Amino acid sequence: MKMLENTDYEIIPNPNDSHSWQIRILTGDYTETVIQFGTIAFNEIKDHFNFDFTLIQSPDEDLTIDNEDLHNVLARILENIIENGSEEGWVKLDEKRSIIEN
């Protein structure tokens, strides 16, 4: 299932760092959970990538970064961000297949 910006998630400014952004989940099991993506890298397998993230806040006190369902939701969000950014020109892939933001 595709995740849509401003429907399923929103990109919000990091209140502690004017050069980074956070993601607030708006729908589903992780509503009002806020994360910040770290390193994102594509690997050798077609259409696969790895990422890390920090869990900023969640109404679920038991939620951790090891939750596989959360990883799946974040992968779909990240796919949408990369797709939108590629179409709009603010996300580029370099030769090493890592993401560079303008």
Secondary structure, DSSP 8 states (H G I E B T S, - for coil): ----BTTTEEEEEETTEEEEEEEEE-SGGGTT-EEEEEEEEE-SSTT-EEEEEEEEE-S-TT--TT-HHHHHHHHHHHHHHHHHHHHHTSEEE-TTSBEEE-
